[in-house]
Amino acid sequence: MRIETYTELSKALPNAKMCYEQLPVEEIDKEMLAPFVCLIQACEHVFEEEMTRREKQRIGIQNAQQNGVHSGRPAIRCSKKFLKLAYLQSKNKITATDAAEQLHISLSTYYKLRRKYHKEIGKWKKQEV
């Protein structure tokens, strides 16, 4: 049995305890199994520490959200150069690849930004016309 997550570990530990408690019925010497008992206790300790850490992390994230603290990668801002290149690309004067290269971003990022800032690009078009 391979345990890959702490959730699976939390389910496996009670089963291991139950098996250990049933050993006298099967007439097996518990002293021989002392290393396994230590292993079960160590796993329980690790599991409890991980659950405590996750709970503290969850509380910290909630507090940060309530205080308006932003976490994560900052958004790419819409620059005038981007608006100009997106406008030129929409008029078929340059290709999307050329625009992405001039902005030093990947083509997929260029398209993502174009979708995100389509309203600003529309305003730029009205200013140019």
Backbone as JSON Lines, residues from 0, in Angstrom:
{"i":0,"aa":"M","n":[0.85,-1.18,0.0],"ca":[0.0,0.0,0.0],"c":[0.89,1.23,0.0]}
{"i":1,"aa":"R","n":[0.69,2.11,-0.97],"ca":[1.5,3.32,-1.09],"c":[0.65,4.52,-0.67]}
{"i":2,"aa":"I","n":[1.18,5.31,0.25],"ca":[0.45,6.48,0.75],"c":[1.08,7.71,0.14]}
{"i":3,"aa":"E","n":[0.27,8.51,-0.56],"ca":[0.81,9.66,-1.26],"c":[0.41,11.0,-0.66]}
{"i":4,"aa":"T","n":[-0.63,11.04,0.14],"ca":[-1.06,12.31,0.72],"c":[-1.3,12.14,2.21]}
{"i":5,"aa":"Y","n":[-1.36,13.27,2.9],"ca":[-1.64,13.23,4.32],"c":[-3.06,12.77,4.59]}
{"i":6,"aa":"T","n":[-3.96,12.99,3.67],"ca":[-5.33,12.51,3.83],"c":[-5.35,10.99,3.86]}
{"i":7,"aa":"E","n":[-4.59,10.38,2.96],"ca":[-4.51,8.93,2.95],"c":[-3.82,8.42,4.22]}
{"i":8,"aa":"L","n":[-2.83,9.17,4.7],"ca":[-2.15,8.79,5.93],"c":[-3.11,8.84,7.11]}
{"i":9,"aa":"S","n":[-3.96,9.86,7.14],"ca":[-4.91,9.97,8.25],"c":[-5.89,8.81,8.25]}
{"i":10,"aa":"K","n":[-6.18,8.26,7.08],"ca":[-7.07,7.1,7.0],"c":[-6.32,5.8,7.34]}
{"i":11,"aa":"A","n":[-5.04,5.73,7.01],"ca":[-4.26,4.51,7.23],"c":[-3.89,4.32,8.7]}
{"i":12,"aa":"L","n":[-3.66,5.41,9.43],"ca":[-3.22,5.28,10.82],"c":[-4.26,4.6,11.71]}
{"i":13,"aa":"P","n":[-5.54,4.97,11.64],"ca":[-6.52,4.25,12.46],"c":[-6.59,2.75,12.12]}
{"i":14,"aa":"N","n":[-6.43,2.43,10.84],"ca":[-6.44,1.02,10.45],"c":[-5.25,0.28,11.07]}
{"i":15,"aa":"A","n":[-4.08,0.94,11.07],"ca":[-2.89,0.33,11.66],"c":[-3.08,0.13,13.16]}
{"i":16,"aa":"K","n":[-3.67,1.12,13.84],"ca":[-3.93,0.99,15.28],"c":[-4.88,-0.17,15.56]}
{"i":17,"aa":"M","n":[-5.92,-0.26,14.76],"ca":[-6.92,-1.31,14.95],"c":[-6.26,-2.69,14.77]}
{"i":18,"aa":"C","n":[-5.43,-2.82,13.76],"ca":[-4.72,-4.09,13.54],"c":[-3.82,-4.42,14.72]}
{"i":19,"aa":"Y","n":[-3.17,-3.4,15.26],"ca":[-2.27,-3.61,16.41],"c":[-3.06,-4.06,17.64]}
{"i":20,"aa":"E","n":[-4.23,-3.46,17.85],"ca":[-5.05,-3.81,19.01],"c":[-5.62,-5.22,18.9]}
{"i":21,"aa":"Q","n":[-5.77,-5.73,17.71],"ca":[-6.32,-7.07,17.51],"c":[-5.25,-8.16,17.66]}
{"i":22,"aa":"L","n":[-4.01,-7.79,17.82],"ca":[-2.93,-8.77,17.89],"c":[-3.04,-9.74,19.07]}
{"i":23,"aa":"P","n":[-3.44,-9.31,20.29],"ca":[-3.54,-10.29,21.38],"c":[-4.52,-11.42,21.05]}
{"i":24,"aa":"V","n":[-5.53,-11.11,20.3],"ca":[-6.5,-12.12,19.91],"c":[-5.82,-13.18,19.04]}
{"i":25,"aa":"E","n":[-4.88,-12.74,18.24],"ca":[-4.19,-13.65,17.33],"c":[-2.92,-14.24,17.96]}
{"i":26,"aa":"E","n":[-2.69,-13.96,19.24],"ca":[-1.58,-14.51,20.01],"c":[-0.22,-14.18,19.39]}
{"i":27,"aa":"I","n":[-0.02,-12.92,19.05],"ca":[1.27,-12.47,18.54],"c":[1.9,-11.59,19.61]}
{"i":28,"aa":"D","n":[3.18,-11.77,19.83],"ca":[3.89,-11.02,20.86],"c":[4.0,-9.55,20.46]}
{"i":29,"aa":"K","n":[3.45,-8.67,21.29],"ca":[3.45,-7.24,20.98],"c":[4.85,-6.64,21.08]}
{"i":30,"aa":"E","n":[5.72,-7.22,21.88],"ca":[7.08,-6.68,22.01],"c":[7.85,-6.79,20.71]}
{"i":31,"aa":"M","n":[7.54,-7.79,19.91],"ca":[8.2,-7.91,18.61],"c":[7.79,-6.77,17.68]}
{"i":32,"aa":"L","n":[6.63,-6.23,17.94],"ca":[6.1,-5.19,17.06],"c":[6.36,-3.78,17.57]}
{"i":33,"aa":"A","n":[7.2,-3.64,18.59],"ca":[7.49,-2.33,19.16],"c":[8.0,-1.33,18.12]}
{"i":34,"aa":"P","n":[8.87,-1.74,17.18],"ca":[9.3,-0.77,16.15],"c":[8.14,-0.24,15.3]}
{"i":35,"aa":"F","n":[7.17,-1.1,15.06],"ca":[6.02,-0.67,14.27],"c":[5.15,0.32,15.05]}
{"i":36,"aa":"V","n":[5.06,0.11,16.35],"ca":[4.31,1.04,17.2],"c":[4.99,2.4,17.17]}
{"i":37,"aa":"C","n":[6.32,2.4,17.26],"ca":[7.06,3.67,17.19],"c":[6.84,4.34,15.84]}
{"i":38,"aa":"L","n":[6.8,3.55,14.79],"ca":[6.57,4.1,13.46],"c":[5.18,4.72,13.36]}
{"i":39,"aa":"I","n":[4.18,4.04,13.9],"ca":[2.82,4.58,13.88],"c":[2.76,5.88,14.66]}
{"i":40,"aa":"Q","n":[3.4,5.93,15.83],"ca":[3.4,7.14,16.64],"c":[4.12,8.28,15.92]}
{"i":41,"aa":"A","n":[5.22,7.97,15.25],"ca":[5.95,9.0,14.51],"c":[5.09,9.54,13.37]}
{"i":42,"aa":"C","n":[4.4,8.65,12.69],"ca":[3.52,9.09,11.6],"c":[2.39,9.97,12.12]}
{"i":43,"aa":"E","n":[1.83,9.59,13.28],"ca":[0.78,10.41,13.88],"c":[1.31,11.8,14.21]}
{"i":44,"aa":"H","n":[2.52,11.84,14.76],"ca":[3.12,13.13,15.12],"c":[3.33,14.0,13.88]}
{"i":45,"aa":"V","n":[3.87,13.42,12.82],"ca":[4.08,14.16,11.57],"c":[2.75,14.64,11.02]}
{"i":46,"aa":"F","n":[1.75,13.79,11.07],"ca":[0.42,14.15,10.57],"c":[-0.17,15.32,11.36]}
{"i":47,"aa":"E","n":[-0.06,15.26,12.69],"ca":[-0.59,16.34,13.52],"c":[0.14,17.65,13.25]}
{"i":48,"aa":"E","n":[1.46,17.6,13.09],"ca":[2.22,18.82,12.79],"c":[1.8,19.41,11.45]}
{"i":49,"aa":"E","n":[1.6,18.56,10.47],"ca":[1.19,19.03,9.14],"c":[-0.2,19.66,9.2]}
{"i":50,"aa":"M","n":[-1.1,19.05,9.93],"ca":[-2.45,19.61,10.05],"c":[-2.41,20.96,10.78]}
{"i":51,"aa":"T","n":[-1.57,21.07,11.8],"ca":[-1.42,22.35,12.52],"c":[-0.86,23.41,11.58]}
{"i":52,"aa":"R","n":[0.15,23.04,10.79],"ca":[0.75,23.99,9.85],"c":[-0.27,24.45,8.82]}
{"i":53,"aa":"R","n":[-1.05,23.52,8.3],"ca":[-2.06,23.88,7.31],"c":[-3.13,24.79,7.9]}
{"i":54,"aa":"E","n":[-3.51,24.53,9.14],"ca":[-4.52,25.37,9.8],"c":[-3.99,26.79,10.0]}
{"i":55,"aa":"K","n":[-2.74,26.91,10.45],"ca":[-2.13,28.24,10.62],"c":[-2.02,28.96,9.28]}
{"i":56,"aa":"Q","n":[-1.66,28.22,8.24],"ca":[-1.55,28.81,6.9],"c":[-2.92,29.3,6.43]}
{"i":57,"aa":"R","n":[-3.96,28.5,6.65],"ca":[-5.31,28.89,6.25],"c":[-5.75,30.16,6.97]}
{"i":58,"aa":"I","n":[-5.46,30.24,8.26],"ca":[-5.82,31.43,9.04],"c":[-5.04,32.64,8.54]}
{"i":59,"aa":"G","n":[-3.75,32.46,8.25],"ca":[-2.94,33.56,7.73],"c":[-3.45,34.07,6.39]}
{"i":60,"aa":"I","n":[-3.85,33.17,5.52],"ca":[-4.38,33.57,4.22],"c":[-5.69,34.32,4.39]}
{"i":61,"aa":"Q","n":[-6.55,33.83,5.29],"ca":[-7.82,34.53,5.55],"c":[-7.57,35.94,6.08]}
{"i":62,"aa":"N","n":[-6.64,36.07,7.01],"ca":[-6.33,37.4,7.57],"c":[-5.8,38.33,6.49]}
{"i":63,"aa":"A","n":[-4.93,37.81,5.63],"ca":[-4.38,38.62,4.55],"c":[-5.47,39.07,3.59]}
{"i":64,"aa":"Q","n":[-6.39,38.18,3.27],"ca":[-7.49,38.54,2.37],"c":[-8.39,39.6,3.0]}
{"i":65,"aa":"Q","n":[-8.65,39.47,4.29],"ca":[-9.49,40.45,4.98],"c":[-8.81,41.82,5.04]}
{"i":66,"aa":"N","n":[-7.48,41.84,5.11],"ca":[-6.74,43.09,5.16],"c":[-6.41,43.64,3.78]}
{"i":67,"aa":"G","n":[-6.84,42.93,2.74],"ca":[-6.63,43.4,1.38],"c":[-5.22,43.2,0.85]}
{"i":68,"aa":"V","n":[-4.48,42.29,1.44],"ca":[-3.12,42.01,0.99],"c":[-3.2,41.09,-0.22]}
{"i":69,"aa":"H","n":[-2.57,41.51,-1.31],"ca":[-2.57,40.71,-2.53],"c":[-1.4,39.74,-2.5]}
{"i":70,"aa":"S","n":[-1.67,38.5,-2.84],"ca":[-0.59,37.52,-2.95],"c":[-0.59,36.96,-4.36]}
{"i":71,"aa":"G","n":[0.56,36.56,-4.79],"ca":[0.67,36.01,-6.14],"c":[1.48,36.93,-7.03]}
{"i":72,"aa":"R","n":[1.59,36.52,-8.25],"ca":[2.37,37.26,-9.23],"c":[1.63,38.54,-9.63]}
{"i":73,"aa":"P","n":[2.34,39.67,-9.71],"ca":[1.66,40.91,-10.11],"c":[1.21,40.85,-11.57]}
{"i":74,"aa":"A","n":[0.1,41.51,-11.84],"ca":[-0.45,41.52,-13.19],"c":[0.42,42.36,-14.12]}
{"i":75,"aa":"I","n":[0.41,42.0,-15.4],"ca":[1.13,42.78,-16.4],"c":[0.28,43.99,-16.73]}
{"i":76,"aa":"R","n":[0.87,45.16,-16.63],"ca":[0.11,46.38,-16.87],"c":[0.01,46.65,-18.37]}
{"i":77,"aa":"C","n":[-1.02,47.37,-18.73],"ca":[-1.28,47.71,-20.13],"c":[-0.52,48.99,-20.46]}
{"i":78,"aa":"S","n":[0.53,48.87,-21.28],"ca":[1.34,50.03,-21.62],"c":[0.86,50.67,-22.92]}
{"i":79,"aa":"K","n":[1.3,51.9,-23.15],"ca":[0.95,52.59,-24.39],"c":[1.57,51.88,-25.59]}
{"i":80,"aa":"K","n":[2.76,51.34,-25.39],"ca":[3.41,50.61,-26.47],"c":[2.57,49.39,-26.87]}
{"i":81,"aa":"F","n":[2.05,48.68,-25.87],"ca":[1.21,47.52,-26.15],"c":[-0.04,47.94,-26.92]}
{"i":82,"aa":"L","n":[-0.69,49.02,-26.46],"ca":[-1.91,49.49,-27.13],"c":[-1.63,49.85,-28.59]}
{"i":83,"aa":"K","n":[-0.52,50.53,-28.81],"ca":[-0.16,50.94,-30.17],"c":[0.1,49.71,-31.05]}
{"i":84,"aa":"L","n":[0.86,48.75,-30.53],"ca":[1.17,47.55,-31.31],"c":[-0.08,46.71,-31.55]}
{"i":85,"aa":"A","n":[-0.96,46.62,-30.56],"ca":[-2.21,45.87,-30.74],"c":[-3.08,46.54,-31.79]}
{"i":86,"aa":"Y","n":[-3.1,47.86,-31.79],"ca":[-3.86,48.6,-32.8],"c":[-3.29,48.34,-34.19]}
{"i":87,"aa":"L","n":[-1.96,48.44,-34.32],"ca":[-1.32,48.18,-35.62],"c":[-1.57,46.74,-36.08]}
{"i":88,"aa":"Q","n":[-1.55,45.82,-35.15],"ca":[-1.79,44.42,-35.49],"c":[-3.23,44.21,-35.93]}
{"i":89,"aa":"S","n":[-4.17,44.92,-35.29],"ca":[-5.57,44.78,-35.69],"c":[-5.82,45.36,-37.08]}
{"i":90,"aa":"K","n":[-4.99,46.31,-37.49],"ca":[-5.09,46.9,-38.84],"c":[-4.25,46.13,-39.86]}
{"i":91,"aa":"N","n":[-3.68,45.0,-39.43],"ca":[-2.84,44.14,-40.28],"c":[-1.59,44.85,-40.82]}
{"i":92,"aa":"K","n":[-1.08,45.82,-40.06],"ca":[0.15,46.5,-40.45],"c":[1.38,45.75,-39.93]}
{"i":93,"aa":"I","n":[1.2,45.04,-38.83],"ca":[2.25,44.16,-38.31],"c":[1.59,42.84,-37.9]}
{"i":94,"aa":"T","n":[2.4,41.82,-37.73],"ca":[1.86,40.53,-37.29],"c":[1.86,40.47,-35.77]}
{"i":95,"aa":"A","n":[1.09,39.53,-35.24],"ca":[1.06,39.34,-33.79],"c":[2.43,38.91,-33.28]}
{"i":96,"aa":"T","n":[3.13,38.12,-34.08],"ca":[4.47,37.68,-33.7],"c":[5.42,38.87,-33.58]}
{"i":97,"aa":"D","n":[5.34,39.8,-34.54],"ca":[6.18,41.0,-34.47],"c":[5.86,41.83,-33.23]}
{"i":98,"aa":"A","n":[4.57,41.97,-32.95],"ca":[4.16,42.75,-31.77],"c":[4.69,42.1,-30.49]}
{"i":99,"aa":"A","n":[4.56,40.78,-30.4],"ca":[5.05,40.07,-29.21],"c":[6.56,40.21,-29.06]}
{"i":100,"aa":"E","n":[7.28,40.12,-30.18],"ca":[8.73,40.27,-30.13],"c":[9.14,41.67,-29.68]}
{"i":101,"aa":"Q","n":[8.45,42.69,-30.17],"ca":[8.78,44.06,-29.78],"c":[8.48,44.31,-28.3]}
{"i":102,"aa":"L","n":[7.5,43.6,-27.76],"ca":[7.15,43.75,-26.34],"c":[7.97,42.82,-25.44]}
{"i":103,"aa":"H","n":[8.77,41.93,-26.06],"ca":[9.59,40.96,-25.34],"c":[8.72,40.02,-24.5]}
{"i":104,"aa":"I","n":[7.62,39.55,-25.08],"ca":[6.75,38.58,-24.43],"c":[6.45,37.47,-25.43]}
{"i":105,"aa":"S","n":[5.92,36.37,-24.93],"ca":[5.59,35.26,-25.82],"c":[4.3,35.59,-26.58]}
{"i":106,"aa":"L","n":[4.08,34.86,-27.65],"ca":[2.89,35.09,-28.47],"c":[1.62,34.78,-27.68]}
{"i":107,"aa":"S","n":[1.65,33.72,-26.88],"ca":[0.46,33.38,-26.09],"c":[0.17,34.47,-25.05]}
{"i":108,"aa":"T","n":[1.22,35.05,-24.47],"ca":[1.01,36.15,-23.52],"c":[0.45,37.37,-24.24]}
{"i":109,"aa":"Y","n":[0.92,37.63,-25.44],"ca":[0.4,38.75,-26.22],"c":[-1.1,38.58,-26.46]}
{"i":110,"aa":"Y","n":[-1.5,37.38,-26.88],"ca":[-2.93,37.13,-27.13],"c":[-3.75,37.23,-25.84]}
{"i":111,"aa":"K","n":[-3.17,36.74,-24.73],"ca":[-3.86,36.83,-23.45],"c":[-4.08,38.3,-23.06]}
{"i":112,"aa":"L","n":[-3.05,39.12,-23.24],"ca":[-3.17,40.55,-22.93],"c":[-4.16,41.24,-23.87]}
{"i":113,"aa":"R","n":[-4.15,40.82,-25.12],"ca":[-5.07,41.43,-26.08],"c":[-6.52,41.14,-25.7]}
{"i":114,"aa":"R","n":[-6.78,39.92,-25.24],"ca":[-8.14,39.58,-24.77],"c":[-8.48,40.37,-23.5]}
{"i":115,"aa":"K","n":[-7.52,40.47,-22.6],"ca":[-7.75,41.14,-21.32],"c":[-8.02,42.64,-21.5]}
{"i":116,"aa":"Y","n":[-7.28,43.27,-22.41],"ca":[-7.36,44.72,-22.57],"c":[-8.06,45.13,-23.86]}
{"i":117,"aa":"H","n":[-9.03,44.32,-24.31],"ca":[-9.69,44.64,-25.58],"c":[-10.44,45.97,-25.52]}
{"i":118,"aa":"K","n":[-10.97,46.34,-24.35],"ca":[-11.68,47.62,-24.22],"c":[-10.7,48.79,-24.37]}
{"i":119,"aa":"E","n":[-9.54,48.67,-23.74],"ca":[-8.54,49.74,-23.85],"c":[-8.03,49.87,-25.28]}
{"i":120,"aa":"I","n":[-7.9,48.75,-25.97],"ca":[-7.46,48.78,-27.37],"c":[-8.52,49.48,-28.21]}
{"i":121,"aa":"G","n":[-9.8,49.22,-27.92],"ca":[-10.89,49.89,-28.64],"c":[-10.85,51.4,-28.43]}
{"i":122,"aa":"K","n":[-10.56,51.83,-27.2],"ca":[-10.45,53.26,-26.92],"c":[-9.27,53.86,-27.69]}
{"i":123,"aa":"W","n":[-8.17,53.12,-27.76],"ca":[-6.99,53.58,-28.49],"c":[-7.32,53.74,-29.96]}
{"i":124,"aa":"K","n":[-8.1,52.81,-30.51],"ca":[-8.49,52.89,-31.92],"c":[-9.29,54.16,-32.18]}
{"i":125,"aa":"K","n":[-10.21,54.48,-31.27],"ca":[-11.04,55.68,-31.44],"c":[-10.19,56.95,-31.39]}
{"i":126,"aa":"Q","n":[-9.15,56.94,-30.56],"ca":[-8.27,58.11,-30.48],"c":[-7.47,58.29,-31.76]}
{"i":127,"aa":"E","n":[-7.07,57.18,-32.37],"ca":[-6.25,57.23,-33.58],"c":[-7.06,57.63,-34.81]}
{"i":128,"aa":"V","n":[-8.35,57.3,-34.82],"ca":[-9.17,57.58,-36.01],"c":[-9.62,59.0,-36.05]}
